Amino acid sequence: MSELLDHVAIRVSDLARSRVFYTAALEPLGFRMLYETQSEREGGRGVAFGRLGADDFAIHEPIPSLGRNTITRGVHIAFRADGVQAVAAFHAAAVENGGRSIGAPGPRTEYSEGYFGAFVLDPDGNNIEAVWHAAAQIEPT
């Protein structure tokens, strides 16, 4: 995911519907469904996704535990893509599986010269993005 973040987990209103959405949308980005959780000790019923053996992203049903009892809404999560084709495939798969487009694949020079992204709302209204940065045009931060 990133060297700054270890993992991200969100709470969803309908685990089955979100599982279909995220399985399809994240596949073009190299993410696979890794495992399912069932117990409250593991955070409740959920699904973990990742690549290269890392469970970078998970979705869970809310459970009656502080910090785990609210559906996640309005968050923006950007996943890195390996190129413009992966961004386009993410967008198409997301829209075909319950997402709503809020930004077709394309350059976003307002963010940076090499920025190419696409944006969709997941079934709970979270802004999910796939982004590819043209390596030659990224400036170090």
Backbone bond lengths (Angstrom), bond angles and torsions (degrees), N, CA, C in turn:
res aa  C-N    CA-C-N  psi(-1)  N-CA   C-N-CA  omega(-1)  CA-C   N-CA-C  phi
1 M - - - 1.438 - - 1.526 109.29 -
2 S 1.277 117.22 -70.33 1.452 122.21 -179.09 1.516 107.10 -158.65
3 E 1.279 115.52 159.71 1.452 117.76 175.25 1.514 111.09 -79.31
4 L 1.329 117.48 -12.62 1.452 121.22 179.49 1.525 112.80 -93.87
5 L 1.318 117.37 -26.69 1.465 122.00 -179.30 1.520 109.64 -115.57
6 D 1.320 115.43 141.37 1.455 119.68 177.01 1.526 110.84 -90.44
7 H 1.330 117.09 -46.19 1.456 120.80 178.04 1.526 110.06 -163.12
8 V 1.319 115.85 163.70 1.458 123.03 177.08 1.518 107.54 -130.98
9 A 1.325 116.56 135.70 1.463 121.74 176.27 1.522 108.54 -132.44
10 I 1.325 115.71 138.76 1.458 120.48 177.35 1.524 108.96 -125.94
11 R 1.328 115.60 157.80 1.465 123.01 176.78 1.515 108.17 -100.53
12 V 1.320 116.93 132.72 1.467 122.09 -175.40 1.533 110.49 -118.54
13 S 1.334 115.56 156.02 1.462 120.51 -178.10 1.521 112.83 -80.90
14 D 1.324 117.61 -26.89 1.464 122.23 -177.85 1.526 107.18 -141.24
15 L 1.326 115.71 99.91 1.465 120.82 -174.43 1.525 112.18 -59.88
16 A 1.328 118.14 -42.83 1.465 120.58 -178.55 1.523 111.34 -63.19
17 R 1.318 116.83 -45.56 1.470 120.84 -179.74 1.531 110.61 -64.84
18 S 1.321 117.58 -43.75 1.465 120.87 -179.75 1.517 111.60 -68.80
19 R 1.325 116.87 -33.72 1.468 120.14 176.89 1.529 110.21 -61.15
20 V 1.328 117.52 -45.31 1.470 121.64 178.04 1.524 109.74 -60.29
21 F 1.333 117.08 -48.45 1.463 122.08 -179.19 1.529 111.11 -58.41
22 Y 1.328 117.54 -54.85 1.462 120.57 -174.48 1.526 112.66 -70.70
23 T 1.318 118.21 -34.47 1.466 119.89 176.56 1.524 109.70 -59.30
24 A 1.326 117.06 -46.91 1.471 121.30 -179.21 1.522 112.21 -70.97
25 A 1.331 117.42 -47.06 1.459 121.34 -174.92 1.526 112.94 -66.81
26 L 1.321 117.22 -36.85 1.466 120.18 -175.86 1.520 114.20 -85.92
27 E 1.332 117.10 -17.26 1.473 120.25 -179.07 1.529 112.07 -57.48
28 P 1.339 121.03 -44.80 1.464 119.66 179.10 1.535 113.43 -63.94
29 L 1.330 116.59 -15.57 1.462 120.82 179.93 1.525 111.82 -96.32
30 G 1.329 116.26 6.16 1.453 121.17 177.27 1.512 114.34 88.81
31 F 1.323 118.45 4.75 1.459 121.57 178.14 1.523 109.44 -87.06
32 R 1.313 115.65 141.23 1.456 122.92 176.18 1.526 108.56 -125.45
33 M 1.328 116.54 155.54 1.446 119.86 170.51 1.522 106.51 -70.31
34 L 1.321 117.15 123.25 1.462 121.38 -176.00 1.523 112.79 -95.85
35 Y 1.333 116.16 -43.92 1.462 119.48 -179.42 1.521 109.48 -166.35
36 E 1.328 114.26 166.79 1.458 121.51 176.03 1.519 108.93 -114.08
37 T 1.331 116.56 147.37 1.460 121.78 174.59 1.522 107.92 -109.18
38 Q 1.324 115.85 149.42 1.459 120.68 -177.40 1.523 113.83 -127.72
39 S 1.307 118.87 -22.97 1.462 120.67 -171.92 1.518 112.08 -101.81
40 E 1.341 115.68 156.85 1.462 120.47 177.33 1.525 110.55 -64.22
41 R 1.322 116.98 -32.13 1.470 119.95 178.04 1.522 110.76 -60.66
42 E 1.342 117.07 -32.20 1.467 122.28 178.55 1.521 112.04 -89.08
43 G 1.318 117.70 6.32 1.465 120.81 179.66 1.510 113.29 100.85
44 G 1.324 117.88 8.74 1.458 121.34 -178.27 1.515 110.88 91.90
45 R 1.326 115.91 -175.38 1.464 119.69 178.95 1.520 109.08 -65.40
46 G 1.324 115.85 132.28 1.455 119.58 -178.69 1.511 111.92 -165.45
47 V 1.323 114.28 177.71 1.455 122.52 -179.96 1.523 107.87 -136.37
48 A 1.328 116.45 131.87 1.469 121.73 178.18 1.525 109.37 -105.78
49 F 1.329 115.42 139.30 1.460 123.37 178.90 1.518 108.96 -123.38
50 G 1.326 116.00 153.69 1.451 119.30 175.84 1.506 111.48 177.85
51 R 1.314 114.50 -176.91 1.462 121.78 174.02 1.516 107.72 -140.90
52 L 1.291 115.63 160.51 1.464 122.38 -179.14 1.523 112.51 54.46
53 G 1.335 116.32 36.31 1.449 120.70 175.29 1.513 115.82 74.88
54 A 1.317 118.74 10.96 1.462 121.34 -179.36 1.522 109.79 -111.96
55 D 1.330 115.75 129.69 1.460 119.41 177.45 1.532 109.22 -86.96
56 D 1.324 114.90 81.24 1.456 122.80 -172.87 1.520 114.42 -76.39
57 F 1.338 117.22 -28.32 1.459 121.13 -172.24 1.515 109.47 -141.79
58 A 1.332 116.12 137.78 1.464 119.62 -179.89 1.519 110.36 -140.88
59 I 1.327 114.42 152.11 1.459 121.86 172.04 1.524 107.26 -120.24
60 H 1.336 116.61 141.65 1.458 122.16 -178.23 1.520 109.94 -139.30
61 E 1.321 115.44 154.49 1.454 120.98 168.42 1.531 107.98 -78.04
62 P 1.321 117.82 150.15 1.471 119.27 174.56 1.532 110.42 -64.63
63 I 1.326 115.46 147.21 1.466 121.77 174.37 1.525 107.40 -131.03
64 P 1.328 118.10 158.55 1.472 120.36 -177.55 1.526 112.51 -77.23
65 S 1.319 115.21 67.69 1.458 121.93 179.61 1.526 107.17 -142.87
66 L 1.311 117.12 133.39 1.454 121.67 -178.20 1.526 111.16 -52.07
67 G 1.315 116.70 128.49 1.454 122.43 -178.17 1.512 113.64 87.43
68 R 1.311 116.61 -8.12 1.469 121.28 -179.25 1.526 111.51 -127.80
69 N 1.322 116.60 11.85 1.454 120.95 -172.31 1.524 114.61 -108.03
70 T 1.304 117.79 8.87 1.460 121.76 -175.99 1.519 110.94 -125.89
71 I 1.334 116.13 135.84 1.464 120.85 175.48 1.525 108.38 -69.37
72 T 1.311 116.35 135.22 1.461 121.99 178.78 1.522 109.01 -77.51
73 R 1.322 116.27 126.00 1.465 121.34 178.47 1.531 109.23 -139.72
74 G 1.316 114.94 141.77 1.456 120.28 173.77 1.515 115.97 81.11
75 V 1.312 118.24 7.20 1.461 120.24 178.92 1.535 109.20 -82.28
76 H 1.314 116.38 152.87 1.468 121.97 174.98 1.521 107.64 -113.39
77 I 1.333 115.75 122.24 1.463 121.42 177.62 1.521 107.63 -124.30
78 A 1.331 116.72 124.41 1.466 121.75 179.26 1.523 108.89 -110.28
79 F 1.334 115.53 124.13 1.456 122.54 177.43 1.524 108.87 -102.01
80 R 1.324 116.70 137.48 1.465 120.79 177.78 1.515 111.10 -74.52
81 A 1.321 114.90 138.70 1.465 121.98 176.88 1.524 108.46 -112.87
82 D 1.334 115.60 161.76 1.462 121.34 -179.05 1.523 113.65 -92.17
83 G 1.328 117.92 4.17 1.459 121.10 178.95 1.515 110.81 164.82
84 V 1.322 115.30 176.64 1.460 119.94 -177.36 1.528 111.67 -64.88
85 Q 1.327 117.74 -33.18 1.467 120.38 179.35 1.528 110.60 -65.19
86 A 1.303 117.61 -39.15 1.461 121.24 178.07 1.524 110.96 -66.30
87 V 1.329 117.22 -38.68 1.466 120.76 176.76 1.527 109.72 -61.94
88 A 1.327 116.75 -46.48 1.465 121.11 179.79 1.525 111.50 -63.81
89 A 1.325 117.62 -40.61 1.462 121.46 179.63 1.527 110.73 -67.10
90 F 1.327 117.08 -39.74 1.467 121.34 174.61 1.520 110.12 -56.42
91 H 1.322 116.35 -51.18 1.462 121.71 -176.99 1.524 110.90 -59.58
92 A 1.319 117.01 -48.69 1.466 121.34 -179.48 1.528 111.00 -60.97
93 A 1.326 117.68 -47.20 1.465 121.16 -178.86 1.525 111.25 -64.90
94 A 1.321 116.74 -39.79 1.462 120.34 -179.89 1.524 111.08 -63.47
95 V 1.323 116.66 -46.31 1.465 121.02 -179.15 1.525 111.08 -66.80
96 E 1.318 117.24 -38.15 1.467 121.29 179.11 1.524 112.74 -69.80
97 N 1.324 117.48 -15.18 1.465 120.86 -175.16 1.526 113.28 -122.59
98 G 1.318 116.60 36.62 1.457 120.82 171.42 1.505 116.70 102.82
99 G 1.331 118.13 -0.23 1.455 120.21 177.49 1.522 111.04 -88.84
100 R 1.320 115.95 163.17 1.464 120.90 177.45 1.530 108.47 -121.66
101 S 1.315 116.39 124.65 1.457 121.00 -178.07 1.529 110.94 -66.13
102 I 1.323 114.90 131.97 1.470 120.65 171.00 1.532 109.86 -127.24
103 G 1.329 116.31 14.80 1.459 121.58 178.27 1.508 110.52 175.07
104 A 1.323 116.01 100.68 1.465 121.15 -179.65 1.523 110.35 -61.64
105 P 1.335 117.48 157.86 1.466 120.08 178.34 1.520 111.51 -56.60
106 G 1.320 115.14 133.52 1.456 119.27 178.28 1.511 112.19 175.07
107 P 1.341 115.55 170.49 1.462 119.33 177.71 1.522 110.57 -67.34
108 R 1.305 115.58 146.47 1.463 122.50 177.65 1.533 107.17 -128.63
109 T 1.327 115.60 71.40 1.472 120.04 -175.61 1.521 112.18 -66.68
110 E 1.339 117.66 -15.12 1.466 119.01 175.35 1.530 111.51 -67.16
111 Y 1.348 117.05 -19.65 1.460 121.41 177.19 1.519 111.20 -91.93
112 S 1.343 116.40 -46.64 1.463 122.29 174.27 1.521 107.78 -171.86
113 E 1.317 116.58 164.02 1.464 121.69 -176.77 1.518 113.40 -59.14
114 G 1.313 118.21 -39.13 1.453 120.73 -175.09 1.516 114.75 -98.89
115 Y 1.318 117.79 17.60 1.468 122.34 -173.77 1.514 110.69 -85.88
116 F 1.340 117.10 126.28 1.459 123.09 177.32 1.522 106.50 -133.49
117 G 1.329 117.50 117.70 1.454 119.41 -175.13 1.511 114.21 -143.11
118 A 1.319 114.89 171.03 1.464 123.56 174.27 1.521 107.10 -144.72
119 F 1.336 115.36 147.34 1.459 121.62 -174.29 1.523 110.99 -129.59
120 V 1.331 115.89 137.12 1.458 121.34 174.94 1.530 108.63 -139.11
121 L 1.323 115.24 155.30 1.457 120.27 169.89 1.520 107.67 -93.92
122 D 1.331 116.51 131.32 1.459 120.06 176.27 1.534 108.95 -76.01
123 P 1.321 119.18 177.96 1.464 120.25 -177.50 1.534 115.04 -58.23
124 D 1.330 118.23 -20.66 1.465 121.10 178.56 1.523 113.60 -102.66
125 G 1.324 117.54 7.44 1.456 120.60 176.65 1.516 115.38 88.94
126 N 1.326 117.97 14.51 1.463 120.70 175.56 1.521 109.68 -81.99
127 N 1.321 116.92 142.01 1.465 123.80 -178.88 1.531 108.12 -85.25
128 I 1.329 115.35 104.80 1.461 121.16 -177.49 1.522 108.57 -106.93
129 E 1.312 116.24 129.64 1.469 122.33 -173.41 1.522 110.52 -125.31
130 A 1.312 115.08 146.91 1.461 121.68 165.19 1.522 105.50 -114.58
131 V 1.329 116.95 133.88 1.461 121.28 -177.14 1.518 110.46 -136.10
132 W 1.313 113.96 140.11 1.460 121.68 172.62 1.509 107.07 -122.92
133 H 1.324 115.70 132.56 1.461 122.41 177.43 1.523 107.82 -106.95
134 A 1.314 116.68 121.90 1.476 120.19 174.89 1.520 106.59 -66.14
135 A 1.320 116.84 111.08 1.469 122.78 -170.99 1.523 113.47 -54.11
136 A 1.308 117.24 -38.65 1.464 120.22 -176.30 1.522 111.86 -68.07
137 Q 1.341 117.43 -16.54 1.456 119.93 -174.99 1.512 114.13 -110.06
138 I 1.322 118.21 4.69 1.446 120.37 -179.05 1.531 109.01 -89.90
139 E 1.315 114.32 132.01 1.452 119.56 176.86 1.514 109.16 -97.84
140 P 1.332 117.40 140.05 1.459 119.58 179.26 1.525 111.17 -63.49
141 T 1.344 115.29 149.01 1.465 119.65 178.71 1.505 111.85 -100.49
